[in-house]
């Protein structure tokens, strides 16, 4: 798996997905809907769902060989996978030693020359598990409601959209994928940034001896 995660071709695919992430994030970040137009709300739910699917495919890219084998064991062709929630769940099961975290931009250079990654407070961001739940929630917004069941889910989604968008921007603008490679007694850190308005997404790769600990994905 270490070869997949450090493979430049796989990382190129990750960056290609982030270009789409950046475009769709820019669209949803401009959300304004004083009229509470349900079609506008649904449109943003769709774009957020697609955002999460792009992140899911990004993670597949850096697990490509192992993910293909993982799905084959389940009698599936990974090229037919499409559900972002399910893909994220599969990735977390396949590689529990991978951690997806929102981070500050770049590395902090320490006095001894080491580089330190500064993570953002988790309460202000989305974890992979929370992104999977948000994907399902957006799916619920996109379905018409059962006429025999009253629901205010669309209005609630509208009210929470500013917070949802803020957390998505905070999570995706700069994020890091941390991976433990226990068999090699190594670890990998992939630091991604979407960049400014006229910039393309980039990444920095860092590898080190030893492993790290984290509480959640």
N, C-alpha and C positions, 0 to 999 in steps of 0.2 A: 504493500500500500504506500510505502514511503516514495516509491518511484512515481506513482500516480500524482501524488500531492506536490511533488517538486518538478513535475514535467512541464516544460515551457509551452508545449502545444496545448496541454490541458488548461494551463493558466490563461492562455490566449482565448480559449473558449469562455472561460470565466469572465474575462474582460469584455468580451463581445456581449455577454448577457448583461453586464453592468451598464453598457451603453444604452440598452433598452430600458433598464431600470432607471437610469438618469432621466431619460426622456419622459417616461410615465410618471416619475416622481415630480418632475417639474409641472406636469399637467395637474396632478391632484393637489399640489402645494398651492395652486392658485384658486382653490375652492372658495366660492362666494355664492351664497344661495339664500338671500333674505326671503325670497318667496317660498322657500321650502319645496321647490319643484321636485317631485318624486323622480322624474326622468333624469334630472341632474344628479340626484342622490344615487340612483341606480348606476348611472354612468361611472361615478367615482368608485362605487363598490366593485364594479367590473375591473377598473384599472388597478385598484389595490390588489384584487385577486390575481391579476396578471403579474403584478410586481412580485408577489410572493412566489408565483410559479417560476419566474425568472431566477430568483434566489435559489429555489429548489434545484433547477437545472444547473446552476452555477456549481452547487455542491456535488452534483452528479459528475460534473466535468473533472473534478479533482479526485474522484473515486471511480473513474470510468471502468477500469478493468474489474475491480472487485465488485462494483455495483452490477455490472453485467453478469458476473458469476452468481451473485446473490439472487438476482431475479430469475436466472436460469434454473436455480435450485427450486424455485417456487413454480416452475413451469411457465415463466413469463419472458417475453422479449422486452428488455428495458427501453427499446426504441418506441414502444407503444405506450409508455407511461406518460400521464398527462396531469394527474391530480396532484397539485402542489402539496396539500396536506399529507397525502399518502407517501409522496416521494421524500418529504422531510422526515416522516416517521421511519421510513425504510433506512434512510441515511443514518439516523441516530441509532438504529438497531445494528446496522452494519459496522459502524465505527463509534462506539461509545467513548472513545478516547479523543474525539474531536469536539472542540468548543468554539461556538460562533458568538463573538462578543462585539458590541459597539465600543469604539475606541476614539481617543483623541487623535488628531492628525500627526502622522510621523512618529519617529522614535525620540525619546528623551535621552540625550547623551549624558552619561554619568561621569563623575570625576575620574573614575578608573578606566574610562573608555568603553564600558559596556553600554548597550542600548536597552532602554526600558520602555515597555508599552504601557501607556496610561489608559485604563479602561474607564468608561463612563458609568455613572450609577445605574444599576439595573432597573430601578423604578422609573427611569426616564426613557427606557428603550424597550425593544422587543427581543426576547430570546427566541430560539427556534420553536420551542413549544408554543409560545404565544403567537408566533407568526402562523403556525398550523391552525390554531384556534381562530385567528382572525380570518384565515382563508375560508374556513367553514362558515363563519358568520357572514362574510360577504356573499357566499353562495346562497345563504338563506334570504338575503336582500334581493337577489336576482330572480328568485322564484315568485310567482304570483301567490297571493295568500288564499288559503282555504276560506271560502265564503261563509262557512259555519263556525269559524273561529276568529274572534277579534284579536288584533295584534297591533302594537305600537312600535314594532321593531324598526320600521323605516324611519320614523320620527326620532327614535332613540339613537339610531345610527347617525342621523343628521346632527343631532346635538353633540355627539361624541367625535364627529369627524375632525374638528380642529385638533383635538388631543391625539387622535389616531395618526393624523398626518404629521404632527410635530414629532411623535415618537418614531415614525417611519423614517423621517428625514434624519433624526438624531442617530438612528441605528445604522442606516445604509450609507450616509455620506462618507463616513470613515468607519471601517469595521475590520476585525481581525479574525482569522481562522487559526486556532491553536490546535496542534495535534501532537499527541504523545506516541512515540514509536518504542514500545517497551522492549521488543526483541532486540533492537539496536541500541537501547539505552540512549536514545536521541529524542529531540523534539523539533518541531517545525512551527514557525510563525509566519503567516501570510497576512500582510497588512495592505488592505485595499482602500483606495480613495476614489470618489467619483470626480473629484477635481472641480474647478470653477466652471463658470458658464461656457466658456470657449475652450475648455480643456477636455481631453479624453480620460477615462478612468485608467489608473495605473496601480501597480502593486510593488511591494518590496518583500523579498523573501529572506528570512533569517533562520538559521539552523544552529542547534547547540547540543552539546552533550548533556545528558540528564533529562529529567522530566519535571512537570509542574502539576499543580492540583487546582481544580476548579469545581464549584458546587453544582453547576447546572449548565445545560447547553443553551 
